[in-house]
């Protein structure tokens, strides 16, 4: 609760411009952040969906390409196997090889051929295939010279690594590349347990010349123990298997077939075997050995071997986050997992660019909103501050005037009370005089003393009447002064009413401008509404004060008239008092006229009593009017105080400074 009070106090201490600025910036920030997160979510979903689609397409495309590639190799081998060149070369190489073996032994023929075409070959390792003839004059060298150039051109055109012609007994009669497996036996030689030896055994037992068999990659010692895979099919002549045609698959070409231009250096496509070892390389890491050297134990590999195809964001074999598309693929009876992947950071690079653009746009928008809000707030608050300043000054002046009127009314009320008391005493004296006059005839003996006493009392009465006259004149002057003050208050209240009307119009204009501003003007519309309410309340208070002042004026006018009438009565009473004095003086001169004078005195005293009662009634009315005047002034003071408080509250709202109301 204390924290809320502190926050509220801090907010109230801000001026109108700062509040509008904070509100506008806050609104823009909230809306912009919400829209940014929504847009980023949609953009990320679209980018991810697009990349998943692309990865699916690349995966399916590469699957089709690799199957087509092996199908083409299969077709090339079938075409070559069915050609006359293969049949002729098989028979001629077999005859020439057996001639050499007959001269020594099979082992001797193997050693002889390796010596001539490998060890004594003048060409460096890797280029031994350039030797067409060993120049030893043997039948084998003649057959070799006859077919070697043809087969050499063939593997270059068809992109085979090497080509093998194997006799049915396992003798490797011919190879193009001339590695250490040349002239060995695949049934009982040192390479019989390699993948090429196992493939030969399967091929020599096959009877379908269109069935191309495949051996998966294994480390192959004659090829520097590098990974090698082979394809083979039987050479059938006249329905009888005479030998086997075999080819070593080119690793580089398979790797090239797996490369995809769209992925670039941020992604790769590769094959994984059942042992989770790579069967093709990841082209992004050219200096690393992959085939049969690196493992991929990613979950997607397991999914692919479980006959599941799909795409997902996962961690690859290097622990990096990637988009991975996976599918099972079967190549000539051997199952693999085909994996295509793309780095997540690179895939979402466009999203990062969008984030930067959104941030720039957000900063620009904030700057524009700050400038616009600053100028708008200044344009709105400046006239309000001026109007509030004028209204505040006017209320202070009105308050001072009303306070003075309150003091005057209090003095008037005290004077009227005092006059009423005096008149009450005067009425009592007149009554007593009348009673004495009634008994004058009965107490003639006491006439002189009574005359003296009557003369004395009449003198006091005249003196009191003169004092009463002076006080009535004072009251008349004060009432006239009060009437003038009432007129001044009426003028000030009219000014307050005009200011309230102007404030109301200004608040109405502010509300219209806030409505035009839409969502950004809602907060200011509330402030304009509060200002308008304060203006209406000020106007109503001014009208109420005006009504009260009208009542005061009426009472004052009545009081003035009563005072003037009282003055007349007092003058008349004074004249009568003087006549009574002269009558009492005549008592000492003529006792005979005592009764006549007494009757006249009695009559005069009665008239005096009536006049005094009228004066008392007038003073009572004047006292009531003075009370009403004091009450009206008090209400006026309260109304002005409310206007003052509303004005200071509005000023505090606009300036943001805490103001103490005195």
C-alpha positions in Angstrom: 0.0 0.0 0.0 2.9 2.4 0.9 4.5 1.6 -2.5 1.2 2.5 -4.3 1.0 5.8 -2.4 4.6 6.6 -3.4 3.9 5.7 -7.0 0.7 7.8 -7.0 2.4 10.7 -5.4 5.3 10.5 -7.9 2.8 10.4 -10.8 0.8 13.4 -9.4 4.0 15.4 -9.1 4.4 15.3 -12.8 3.1 18.1 -15.0 0.6 17.6 -17.8 3.2 17.5 -20.5 5.3 14.9 -18.9 2.2 12.7 -18.2 1.1 13.0 -21.8 4.6 12.1 -22.9 4.8 9.1 -20.6 1.4 7.9 -21.6 2.1 8.2 -25.4 5.5 6.5 -25.1 4.0 3.8 -22.9 1.2 3.2 -25.3 3.5 3.1 -28.3 5.9 0.8 -26.5 3.1 -1.7 -25.5 1.5 -1.7 -28.9 4.9 -1.9 -30.7 6.2 -4.7 -28.5 3.0 -6.7 -28.8 3.0 -6.3 -32.6 6.7 -7.0 -32.8 6.4 -10.3 -30.9 3.4 -11.3 -32.9 5.1 -10.5 -36.2 8.3 -12.2 -35.1 6.3 -15.3 -34.1 4.6 -15.3 -37.4 7.8 -14.7 -39.3 9.7 -17.4 -37.5 6.9 -19.9 -38.1 6.8 -19.0 -41.8 10.6 -19.2 -42.0 10.7 -22.5 -40.2 7.9 -23.9 -42.3 9.6 -22.7 -45.5 12.9 -24.3 -44.4 11.3 -27.5 -43.5 9.6 -27.6 -46.9 13.0 -26.8 -48.5 14.7 -29.5 -46.5 12.0 -32.0 -47.5 12.4 -31.1 -51.1 16.2 -31.3 -51.0 16.0 -34.6 -49.2 13.6 -36.1 -51.7 15.6 -34.6 -54.6 18.8 -36.1 -53.3 17.2 -39.4 -52.7 16.0 -39.5 -56.3 19.4 -38.3 -57.5 21.3 -41.0 -55.7 18.9 -43.7 -56.7 19.2 -42.5 -60.3 23.0 -42.3 -60.0 23.2 -46.0 -58.9 20.6 -47.0 -61.5 22.8 -45.4 -64.2 25.8 -47.2 -62.9 23.8 -50.4 -62.9 22.7 -49.8 -66.5 26.3 -49.0 -67.6 27.5 -52.3 -66.1 24.7 -54.3 -67.7 25.4 -52.7 -71.1 29.1 -53.4 -70.7 28.6 -56.9 -69.5 26.5 -57.7 -72.5 29.0 -56.4 -75.0 31.2 -58.5 -77.2 34.3 -56.7 -75.8 33.8 -58.2 -72.4 33.2 -61.7 -73.6 36.2 -61.6 -75.9 38.4 -59.9 -73.4 37.4 -62.5 -70.7 38.3 -65.5 -72.9 41.6 -63.9 -74.2 42.8 -62.8 -70.7 41.9 -66.2 -69.3 43.9 -68.0 -72.1 46.9 -65.7 -71.7 46.8 -66.0 -67.9 46.6 -69.8 -68.0 49.6 -69.9 -70.4 51.7 -68.0 -67.9 50.5 -70.2 -65.0 51.3 -73.3 -67.1 54.9 -72.2 -67.4 55.3 -71.9 -63.6 52.2 -71.9 -61.4 49.3 -69.8 -60.5 51.4 -68.1 -57.8 54.1 -67.6 -60.3 51.8 -66.0 -62.8 50.5 -63.7 -60.1 54.0 -62.6 -59.1 55.0 -62.2 -62.8 52.1 -60.0 -63.7 52.4 -57.8 -60.5 56.1 -57.4 -61.2 55.6 -56.3 -64.8 52.5 -54.1 -64.3 53.0 -52.8 -60.8 56.5 -52.9 -59.4 58.4 -52.5 -62.7 55.8 -50.1 -64.1 57.7 -46.8 -64.8 54.6 -44.7 -64.0 54.2 -43.4 -60.4 51.6 -44.8 -57.9 48.2 -43.5 -58.9 49.1 -43.6 -62.6 50.0 -47.2 -63.1 47.0 -47.5 -65.5 49.0 -45.5 -68.1 51.1 -48.6 -69.0 49.5 -50.4 -72.0 52.2 -53.0 -72.6 54.9 -54.5 -70.4 57.0 -55.1 -73.5 57.8 -58.6 -72.3 56.5 -60.2 -75.6 54.0 -62.4 -73.6 50.6 -63.3 -74.9 49.1 -61.5 -71.9 50.8 -58.3 -72.7 49.5 -58.5 -76.2 45.9 -59.0 -75.0 46.5 -56.2 -72.4 47.6 -53.8 -75.1 44.6 -54.7 -77.2 41.9 -54.0 -74.5 43.5 -51.7 -71.9 43.1 -48.4 -73.6 39.4 -49.2 -74.3 38.6 -50.0 -70.7 40.7 -47.1 -69.4 38.6 -44.7 -71.5 35.4 -46.5 -70.4 35.9 -45.9 -66.7 36.8 -42.3 -67.3 33.7 -41.8 -69.3 31.5 -43.6 -66.9 33.2 -42.4 -63.8 34.2 -45.7 -62.3 37.1 -45.8 -60.0 38.3 -49.2 -61.3 37.1 -52.1 -63.5 37.7 -55.8 -62.8 37.4 -59.0 -65.0 37.4 -62.0 -62.7 37.6 -65.7 -63.9 35.1 -68.1 -62.5 37.9 -69.7 -60.4 38.5 -66.4 -58.6 41.5 -65.2 -60.6 41.5 -61.5 -61.0 42.5 -61.5 -64.7 42.5 -57.8 -65.3 42.1 -54.4 -63.6 42.5 -51.0 -65.0 44.0 -49.2 -62.1 46.6 -51.9 -61.2 46.5 -51.9 -57.4 47.8 -54.7 -55.2 44.7 -56.8 -55.8 45.7 -57.3 -59.4 46.3 -60.9 -60.5 45.3 -62.3 -57.0 42.5 -64.8 -56.4 39.3 -63.7 -54.7 38.3 -67.2 -53.7 41.4 -68.3 -51.8 43.7 -65.2 -52.0 44.6 -62.7 -49.3 41.6 -60.5 -50.3 39.0 -63.3 -50.2 37.4 -61.9 -47.0 37.1 -58.3 -48.1 33.9 -56.9 -49.4 35.0 -57.5 -53.0 35.8 -61.1 -52.2 32.4 -61.6 -50.7 30.7 -59.9 -53.6 32.5 -62.1 -56.1 31.2 -65.2 -54.4 27.7 -63.9 -54.6 28.1 -62.9 -58.3 29.6 -66.2 -59.5 26.5 -67.9 -58.1 24.0 -65.6 -59.8 22.4 -66.7 -63.0 20.6 -63.5 -64.0 22.8 -61.2 -66.2 20.6 -58.2 -65.4 21.0 -58.6 -61.6 23.7 -56.1 -60.4 25.0 -56.9 -56.9 26.3 -54.3 -54.6 28.9 -54.4 -51.7 28.7 -51.7 -49.1 31.7 -49.5 -48.2 34.5 -51.2 -46.2 38.1 -50.3 -45.7 40.0 -51.8 -48.7 43.7 -52.5 -48.2 44.7 -52.4 -51.9 43.3 -48.8 -52.1 45.5 -47.6 -49.3 42.9 -49.0 -46.8 40.5 -46.3 -47.9 36.7 -47.0 -48.0 35.6 -48.7 -51.1 32.4 -50.1 -52.5 31.8 -52.4 -55.5 29.1 -53.5 -57.9 29.3 -56.8 -59.9 27.3 -59.0 -62.2 28.0 -62.4 -63.8 29.4 -62.7 -67.4 27.1 -65.3 -68.9 27.9 -66.8 -72.3 25.5 -69.3 -73.8 23.6 -69.6 -70.6 26.7 -70.5 -68.6 28.5 -68.2 -66.1 32.1 -67.8 -67.4 33.3 -65.0 -65.1 32.3 -61.9 -63.2 32.5 -58.2 -64.2 33.1 -55.9 -61.3 33.6 -52.2 -60.7 34.9 -50.1 -57.8 32.6 -47.1 -57.1 34.1 -43.6 -57.2 33.8 -41.9 -53.8 34.4 -38.4 -55.1 31.5 -38.7 -57.6 29.1 -40.0 -55.0 30.1 -37.2 -52.6 29.6 -34.7 -55.5 26.1 -36.2 -56.1 25.2 -35.5 -52.5 26.3 -31.8 -52.7 23.5 -29.3 -52.9 23.9 -25.7 -54.0 21.0 -24.3 -51.9 22.6 -25.5 -48.7 26.0 -24.0 -49.6 28.4 -24.1 -46.7 25.6 -23.9 -44.1 24.3 -27.4 -44.7 25.0 -30.9 -46.1 23.5 -34.1 -47.4 25.0 -37.4 -46.5 24.4 -41.2 -46.2 24.7 -43.1 -42.9 25.0 -46.9 -42.8 23.4 -49.3 -40.4 26.5 -49.1 -38.2 25.9 -45.3 -37.9 29.1 -44.6 -39.8 29.2 -42.1 -42.6 29.1 -43.4 -46.2 29.6 -40.1 -47.8 31.5 -37.0 -46.7 30.2 -33.7 -45.2 31.6 -31.3 -47.8 31.8 -28.4 -45.3 34.8 -30.1 -43.6 37.1 -31.0 -46.5 40.1 -31.7 -44.3 38.3 -34.4 -42.2 37.8 -38.0 -43.1 34.2 -39.1 -42.8 33.5 -42.4 -44.7 33.8 -45.2 -42.1 35.7 -42.8 -39.9 33.0 -40.7 -38.2 29.7 -41.7 -36.5 26.3 -40.1 -36.4 24.3 -41.2 -33.5 21.6 -38.5 -33.9 18.0 -39.6 -33.1 17.0 -38.9 -36.7 19.3 -41.7 -38.0 17.4 -44.2 -35.8 14.1 -42.8 -37.1 15.2 -43.2 -40.7 16.2 -46.9 -40.1 12.8 -47.4 -38.5 11.3 -46.4 -41.9 10.3 -42.9 -40.8 10.7 -39.9 -43.0 10.3 -36.3 -41.7 12.0 -33.1 -40.8 12.7 -31.6 -37.4 14.9 -29.2 -35.6 17.5 -31.2 -33.7 21.2 -31.5 -32.8 23.4 -33.0 -35.4 26.5 -35.3 -35.0 28.6 -32.2 -34.1 26.2 -31.1 -31.3 25.0 -28.1 -33.4 21.4 -27.1 -33.8 20.2 -27.8 -37.3 17.0 -28.4 -39.4 17.3 -32.0 -40.4 15.3 -33.9 -43.0 15.7 -37.7 -42.9 14.4 -40.7 -44.8 15.4 -44.3 -45.4 16.9 -45.2 -48.7 17.7 -48.7 -50.2 20.5 -49.0 -52.7 20.7 -52.3 -54.5 19.4 -54.2 -51.4 21.5 -52.2 -48.8 19.7 -49.8 -46.5 21.0 -46.4 -45.6 19.7 -43.3 -43.8 19.7 -40.2 -46.1 20.2 -37.1 -44.0 20.0 -33.4 -45.1 20.7 -30.7 -42.6 20.9 -26.9 -42.4 22.3 -24.8 -39.6 19.6 -23.3 -37.5 21.4 -19.9 -37.0 21.8 -19.6 -40.8 18.2 -20.6 -41.4 17.0 -18.0 -39.0 19.4 -15.3 -40.2 16.5 -13.6 -42.0 14.7 -13.5 -38.7 17.6 -11.8 -37.1 17.6 -9.2 -39.9 13.9 -8.7 -39.3 14.6 -8.2 -35.6 17.1 -5.5 -36.4 14.7 -3.7 -38.8 11.9 -3.9 -36.2 14.3 -2.4 -33.5 15.2 0.4 -35.9 11.6 1.1 -36.8 10.7 1.0 -33.1 13.4 3.6 -32.2 12.3 5.8 -35.0 8.6 5.6 -34.0 9.5 6.4 -30.4 11.5 9.5 -31.5 8.6 10.7 -33.7 6.1 10.1 -30.9 8.2 12.0 -28.4 8.5 15.0 -30.7 4.8 15.0 -31.6 3.6 14.5 -28.0 5.9 17.2 -26.8 4.5 19.8 -29.2 0.9 18.7 -28.7 1.2 18.7 -24.9 2.7 22.2 -25.0 -0.1 23.4 -27.4 -2.7 22.0 -25.0 -1.3 22.9 -21.6 -0.2 26.5 -22.4 -3.8 27.9 -22.7 -5.0 25.8 -19.8 -2.2 27.2 -17.6 -3.1 30.8 -18.6 -6.8 30.2 -17.9 -6.1 28.5 -14.5 -3.7 31.4 -13.6 -6.4 34.0 -14.3 -9.1 32.0 -12.5 -6.8 31.5 -9.5 -6.1 35.3 -9.3 -9.8 36.1 -9.6 -10.8 33.6 -6.8 -8.2 35.2 -4.5 -9.6 38.7 -5.1 -13.2 37.5 -4.6 -12.2 35.7 -1.4 -10.5 38.8 -0.1 -13.6 40.9 -0.9 -16.0 38.4 0.6 -13.9 38.2 3.7 -14.1 42.0 4.1 -17.9 41.8 3.5 -18.1 39.2 6.2 -16.4 41.5 8.7 -18.7 44.4 7.7 -21.8 42.2 8.0 -20.6 41.1 11.5 -20.2 44.7 12.5 -23.6 45.6 11.1 -25.2 42.7 13.0 -23.6 43.9 16.2 -24.8 47.5 15.6 -28.3 46.3 14.9 -28.4 44.2 18.0 -27.3 47.2 20.1 -29.9 49.4 18.5 -32.6 46.8 19.1 -31.7 46.7 22.7 -31.8 50.5 23.0 -35.2 50.7 21.3 -36.5 48.0 23.6 -35.5 50.1 26.6 -37.0 53.1 24.9 -40.3 51.3 24.4 -40.4 50.3 28.1 -39.8 53.9 29.1 -42.6 55.2 27.0 -45.0 52.6 28.4 -44.0 53.7 31.9 -44.6 57.4 31.0 -48.0 56.6 29.7 -48.9 54.9 32.9 -47.8 57.8 34.9 -49.7 60.2 32.7 -52.9 58.2 33.5 -52.4 58.8 37.2 -51.4 62.5 37.0 -54.9 63.7 37.8 -55.1 61.5 40.8 -51.8 62.7 42.1 -51.9 66.4 41.5 -50.2 67.0 44.7 -47.2 65.2 43.4 -47.5 67.0 40.0 -44.5 69.2 40.5 -42.3 66.3 41.5 -43.8 64.2 38.8 -43.4 67.0 36.2 -39.7 67.3 37.2 -39.3 63.6 36.9 -41.1 63.6 33.5 -39.1 66.5 32.3 -35.9 64.6 33.3 -37.1 61.4 31.6 -38.2 63.3 28.5 -34.7 64.9 28.3 -33.2 61.5 28.5 -35.6 60.3 25.9 -34.6 63.1 23.6 -31.0 62.4 24.2 -31.6 58.7 23.4 -33.6 59.6 20.3 -30.6 61.7 19.1 -28.3 58.7 19.8 -30.7 56.4 18.0 -30.8 58.8 15.1 -27.0 58.8 14.9 -26.9 55.0 15.0 -29.6 54.7 12.4 -27.6 57.0 10.2 -24.5 54.8 10.8 -26.5 51.7 10.0 -27.8 53.4 6.8 -24.3 54.2 5.7 -23.1 50.7 6.4 -26.0 49.2 4.6 -25.3 51.5 1.6 -21.6 50.4 1.7 -22.7 46.8 1.9 -24.9 47.3 -1.1 -21.9 48.7 -3.0 -19.9 45.7 -2.0 -22.7 43.4 -3.1 -22.6 45.0 -6.5 -18.8 44.5 -6.6 -19.2 40.8 -5.7 -21.8 40.5 -8.4 -19.4 41.9 -11.0 -16.6 39.5 -9.8 -19.0 36.5 -9.8 -19.9 37.5 -13.4 -16.2 37.4 -14.3 -15.9 34.0 -12.6 -18.9 32.8 -14.6 -17.3 34.1 -17.9 -14.0 32.3 -17.0 -15.9 29.1 -16.2 -17.6 29.4 -19.6 -14.3 29.9 -21.4 -12.8 27.0 -19.5 -15.7 24.8 -20.5 -15.2 25.8 -24.2 -11.5 25.1 -23.9 -12.2 21.7 -22.3 -14.7 20.9 -25.1 -12.1 21.8 -27.7 -9.5 19.7 -25.9 -12.0 16.7 -25.9 -12.5 17.2 -29.7 -8.8 17.2 -30.3 -8.4 14.1 -28.0 -11.1 12.3 -30.1 -9.2 13.1 -33.2 -6.1 11.6 -31.7 -7.9 8.3 -31.3 -6.3 5.8 -28.9 -3.4 8.2 -28.1 -5.9 10.9 -26.9 -7.9 8.8 -24.5 -5.9 9.8 -21.5 -6.1 13.5 -22.4 -9.8 13.2 -23.1 -10.3 12.1 -19.4 -8.3 15.2 -18.3 -10.4 17.4 -20.5 -13.6 15.9 -19.1 -12.4 16.6 -15.5 -11.6 20.2 -16.5 -15.0 20.6 -18.0 -16.6 19.2 -14.8 -14.6 21.7 -12.7 -15.7 24.5 -15.0 -19.4 23.5 -14.8 -19.1 23.3 -11.0 -17.5 26.7 -10.9 -20.3 28.1 -13.1 -23.0 26.6 -10.8 -21.2 28.0 -7.7 -21.0 31.4 -9.3 -24.7 31.3 -10.2 -25.6 30.2 -6.7 -23.5 33.1 -5.3 -25.3 35.5 -7.7 -28.7 34.3 -6.4 -27.5 34.7 -2.8 -26.2 38.2 -3.5 -29.6 39.1 -5.1 -31.4 38.0 -1.9 -28.9 40.0 0.1 -29.5 43.1 -2.1 -33.2 42.8 -1.6 -32.8 42.5 2.2 -30.4 45.4 2.2 -32.8 47.6 0.2 -35.6 46.7 2.6 -33.2 47.6 5.5 -32.3 50.9 3.9 -36.0 51.8 3.6 -36.7 50.7 7.1 -33.8 52.8 8.4 -35.0 55.9 6.5 -38.5 55.4 8.0 -36.9 55.0 11.4 -35.0 58.3 10.9 -38.3 60.0 10.2 -39.9 58.5 13.2 -36.9 59.4 15.4 -37.1 63.0 14.1 -40.8 63.1 14.9 -40.2 61.6 18.3 -37.5 64.2 19.0 -39.9 67.0 18.1 -42.5 65.5 20.4 -39.9 65.1 23.1 -39.1 68.8 22.8 -42.7 69.7 23.0 -43.1 67.6 26.2 -40.1 69.4 27.7 -41.7 72.8 26.9 -45.0 71.4 28.4 -43.3 70.4 31.6 -41.7 73.8 31.8 -45.2 75.2 31.6 -46.2 73.2 34.7 -44.0 75.4 36.8 -45.7 78.5 35.3 -49.3 77.3 35.4 -50.7 74.7 37.7 -54.1 75.2 36.3 -53.2 73.8 32.9 -51.6 70.7 34.5 -54.5 68.4 33.7 -54.7 69.6 30.1 -51.0 69.3 29.6 -51.1 65.9 31.2 -53.7 64.6 28.8 -51.7 66.0 25.9 -48.6 64.3 27.3 -50.5 61.1 27.6 -51.6 61.3 24.0 -48.1 62.2 22.9 -46.6 59.3 24.9 -49.0 56.9 23.3 -48.0 58.1 19.9 -44.4 57.9 20.9 -45.0 54.3 22.1 -46.6 53.4 18.7 -43.6 55.0 16.9 -41.1 53.2 19.1 -42.8 49.9 18.4 -42.6 50.6 14.7 -38.9 51.4 15.1 -38.4 48.2 17.1 -40.2 46.2 14.4 -38.0 47.9 11.7 -34.9 47.1 13.7 -36.0 43.5 14.1 -36.4 43.3 10.3 -33.0 45.0 9.9 -31.5 42.5 12.3 -33.0 39.6 10.4 -31.7 41.0 7.1 -28.2 41.4 8.6 -28.3 37.8 9.7 -29.3 36.7 6.3 -26.6 38.8 4.8 -24.0 37.2 7.1 -25.3 33.8 6.2 -25.2 34.6 2.4 -21.7 35.9 2.7 -20.7 32.7 4.5 -22.2 30.6 1.8 -20.5 32.8 -0.8 -17.2 32.3 1.0 -17.7 28.5 1.0 -18.5 28.6 -2.7 -15.5 30.7 -3.5 -13.3 28.3 -1.4 -14.6 25.4 -3.5 -13.9 27.3 -6.7 -10.4 28.0 -5.3 -9.8 24.4 -4.4 -11.0 23.2 -7.9 -8.7 25.9 -9.5 -5.7 24.8 -7.5 -6.4 21.1 -8.2 -6.6 21.9 -11.9 -3.4 23.9 -11.7 -1.7 21.0 -9.8 -2.9 18.6 -12.6 -1.4 20.9 -15.3 1.8 21.9 -13.5 2.4 18.7 -11.6 3.5 20.8 -8.5 1.9 20.2 -5.1 0.1 23.3 -3.9 -1.1 24.0 -0.4 -4.5 25.6 0.0 -4.6 28.4 2.5 
